[in-house]
Amino acid sequence: MGFPEKVREVYPLDNLVLRVVFQNGVEKRYDVKQLFPQFEIYKELENNPALWSNVEVICGGSGIAWNDDMDISEYELWEGGTEL
């Protein structure tokens, strides 16, 4: 297994879906709801549009984050996303 590409850009879409652009130009859709069964903390995004829209790429592209407690690694975004 190789290392996933670093994240270049992230865009919050409707229905808790992200559009993630990787440094190699590949774009993927990532449905954050798939994390709900395992990680309760992400459910906070459902009823907090301001938090949802504040998603940012972590410095260096190693993932994305909403705050210090809620982030997703580039590996999870790459493996769990669907290529556009």
C-alpha positions as a Markdown table, in Angstrom:
| # | Residue | x | y | z |
|---|---|---|---|---|
| 1 | Met | 0.0 | 0.0 | 0.0 |
| 2 | Gly | 1.4 | 3.4 | -1.0 |
| 3 | Phe | 0.9 | 6.6 | 0.8 |
| 4 | Pro | -2.2 | 8.6 | -0.2 |
| 5 | Glu | -1.8 | 12.0 | -1.8 |
| 6 | Lys | -1.9 | 15.1 | 0.5 |
| 7 | Val | -5.0 | 17.2 | 0.5 |
| 8 | Arg | -4.9 | 20.5 | -1.4 |
| 9 | Glu | -8.4 | 21.8 | -1.0 |
| 10 | Val | -11.7 | 20.8 | 0.7 |
| 11 | Tyr | -15.2 | 22.1 | 0.1 |
| 12 | Pro | -18.2 | 21.4 | 2.4 |
| 13 | Leu | -21.2 | 20.4 | 0.3 |
| 14 | Asp | -24.8 | 19.6 | 1.3 |
| 15 | Asn | -25.8 | 16.5 | 3.3 |
| 16 | Leu | -22.5 | 16.3 | 5.1 |
| 17 | Val | -20.5 | 15.5 | 2.0 |
| 18 | Leu | -17.1 | 16.9 | 1.3 |
| 19 | Arg | -15.4 | 17.5 | -2.0 |
| 20 | Val | -11.7 | 16.9 | -1.5 |
| 21 | Val | -9.0 | 17.9 | -4.0 |
| 22 | Phe | -5.7 | 16.1 | -3.6 |
| 23 | Gln | -2.3 | 17.4 | -4.7 |
| 24 | Asn | -2.2 | 15.0 | -7.7 |
| 25 | Gly | -5.4 | 16.6 | -9.0 |
| 26 | Val | -7.8 | 13.7 | -8.1 |
| 27 | Glu | -11.1 | 14.9 | -6.6 |
| 28 | Lys | -13.1 | 12.7 | -4.3 |
| 29 | Arg | -16.5 | 12.9 | -2.5 |
| 30 | Tyr | -16.3 | 11.9 | 1.1 |
| 31 | Asp | -19.5 | 11.3 | 3.1 |
| 32 | Val | -18.8 | 12.2 | 6.7 |
| 33 | Lys | -22.0 | 10.3 | 7.8 |
| 34 | Gln | -20.0 | 7.0 | 7.3 |
| 35 | Leu | -18.1 | 7.9 | 10.5 |
| 36 | Phe | -21.2 | 8.2 | 12.7 |
| 37 | Pro | -21.4 | 4.6 | 13.8 |
| 38 | Gln | -17.8 | 4.5 | 15.0 |
| 39 | Phe | -17.2 | 8.1 | 16.0 |
| 40 | Glu | -20.1 | 9.9 | 17.8 |
| 41 | Ile | -18.3 | 13.3 | 17.8 |
| 42 | Tyr | -18.9 | 13.8 | 14.0 |
| 43 | Lys | -22.7 | 13.9 | 14.6 |
| 44 | Glu | -22.2 | 17.4 | 16.0 |
| 45 | Leu | -21.8 | 18.5 | 12.4 |
| 46 | Glu | -25.4 | 17.6 | 11.5 |
| 47 | Asn | -26.9 | 20.4 | 13.5 |
| 48 | Asn | -24.1 | 23.0 | 13.3 |
| 49 | Pro | -23.9 | 24.5 | 9.8 |
| 50 | Ala | -21.4 | 27.1 | 11.0 |
| 51 | Leu | -19.0 | 24.4 | 12.2 |
| 52 | Trp | -19.6 | 22.4 | 9.0 |
| 53 | Ser | -18.6 | 25.3 | 6.8 |
| 54 | Asn | -15.4 | 26.0 | 8.8 |
| 55 | Val | -13.6 | 22.9 | 7.6 |
| 56 | Glu | -10.0 | 23.6 | 6.6 |
| 57 | Val | -7.0 | 21.7 | 5.2 |
| 58 | Ile | -4.5 | 20.9 | 7.9 |
| 59 | Cys | -1.1 | 22.5 | 7.3 |
| 60 | Gly | 0.9 | 20.3 | 5.0 |
| 61 | Gly | -2.1 | 18.6 | 3.6 |
| 62 | Ser | -2.1 | 15.6 | 6.1 |
| 63 | Gly | -5.9 | 15.9 | 6.4 |
| 64 | Ile | -8.7 | 18.2 | 7.2 |
| 65 | Ala | -10.1 | 19.6 | 10.5 |
| 66 | Trp | -13.0 | 21.6 | 11.9 |
| 67 | Asn | -11.4 | 22.1 | 15.3 |
| 68 | Asp | -8.8 | 20.6 | 17.6 |
| 69 | Asp | -11.1 | 17.6 | 18.4 |
| 70 | Met | -12.5 | 16.8 | 15.0 |
| 71 | Asp | -10.3 | 15.9 | 12.0 |
| 72 | Ile | -10.0 | 13.4 | 9.2 |
| 73 | Ser | -6.7 | 12.1 | 7.9 |
| 74 | Glu | -5.7 | 12.2 | 4.2 |
| 75 | Tyr | -5.6 | 8.4 | 4.3 |
| 76 | Glu | -9.2 | 8.1 | 5.4 |
| 77 | Leu | -10.3 | 10.7 | 2.8 |
| 78 | Trp | -8.4 | 8.9 | 0.1 |
| 79 | Glu | -9.6 | 5.4 | 1.0 |
| 80 | Gly | -13.1 | 6.3 | 2.0 |
| 81 | Gly | -13.8 | 8.8 | -0.7 |
| 82 | Thr | -15.4 | 8.2 | -4.1 |
| 83 | Glu | -13.5 | 9.5 | -7.1 |
| 84 | Leu | -15.4 | 12.2 | -9.2 |
